[in-house]
């Protein structure tokens, strides 16, 4: 039998803490939607639409159980064939209305097998519509603080991994300005490190959100945000392994697609004017 | 050497004819964007944005050349290894502004190898936001007329293929109300049949478009359209083989993604009221 109590409790508490904080900031309540899965386990989706700050914000906790590891998981580890397993985690995407406020993504998760083999994965990455260097410095400083206690080279490695992972090949763009990404980590400290990532999310994001939300915005800036949100859709539906795996494996579609923006625009061959604020963002993320 | 002149001419003429007709209907001109591909060949994209009827409408012609067939193409035909090839076709997606007007997709294409082996594929399918039985009857009647001269069972087969192909597994919905889909057809009549499909597009779609465009629409109906357009995005980015192949093979991104709607909305767990017009559409496409 798998003893996952401590892990489950951490993820539930993280979701509760983050949602309470975001509700305080927004001034509106998130709805709560709990669901179960015929194959075992379930989850709770917390969501707000048309809030004061958040046009759409979702934070999912899920804990799913299986009686037999899928072939993909045991391909390189035949000793695990036939074992039961649990997967759990918290996944969040926030889409503020103000185009000066960046969209943000957080995910922390673990996978445990019957014999106790455990993997961790996760990270957080920031997707601004306008580029502010001071926001980037703050974001990456807190990302580094989350990882430094667990290894001096972790931030450099996981930050580079983040840029590689959140890359739109067909656009030659990163999704945003990066952060942390890691997967399949099973070191002794992996659970502590994963908790640290989860716990550093609010201090990394909220100061940026609250500062930028004070800036007024124009219809043109709003249109640029909607256009850039189209890239978020493209990334999540074409490249994101979590989204595709979820959709292909009978996951709960509405919870998986809580990451979609509330409204997105596509315009043919749009290129911002050279030296415009929009162009400055493109220079930062094109590679 | 491949002699593809007759085919190329058909596809160019089809694009010209369709665009001229749509320009007349809309009252505005399509832009023309021609491009070449470093590996050989190129194409012409014709597009309108913010037209009178069309919020976004794109019609691509492309003709790309290769010196060596890719491994996927020769896996089951080793006799073709190393041959040069050409692929060409016309691909169209129209997104009218009025929610009573359906979105429509047409694609006709062919693939030719050096030794003359030739495949055809294509079809057309209709994606309404509101369900009108008389529109469906007209649409499928013309689809049948396009295919009947080439085999009594073709319409039944290709119409069923269309429903299977344009299926959103994670939503348990077809993309729309179907039409025609076929692929890898290399019968003697395949080119004639493909021309017939292309030539039947305007009579199949335009009467529906012009009739529905006379109906006034409300903000609520517009929101429903934007919400349903989210499904179009999901289908094209998660399932459509043409789109994914294009994006993964260094195709011209802006031409491939001309199929995206100009504006799309996502709303959590939205379900139309029972017996509403929106619900009637869902009943038609849920399976």
Interface residues (C-beta under 8 A of the other chain):
Chain A: X31 X33 X45 X47 X49 X56 X58 X169 X170 X171 X226 X230 X233 X234 X237 X238 X244 X247 X248 X251 X253 X254 X256 X257 X258 X260 X261 X262 X263 X264 X265 X266 X267 X268 X269
Chain B: X31 X33 X47 X49 X56 X58 X169 X170 X171 X226 X230 X233 X234 X237 X238 X244 X247 X248 X251 X253 X254 X256 X257 X258 X260 X261 X262 X263 X264 X265 X266 X267 X268 X269
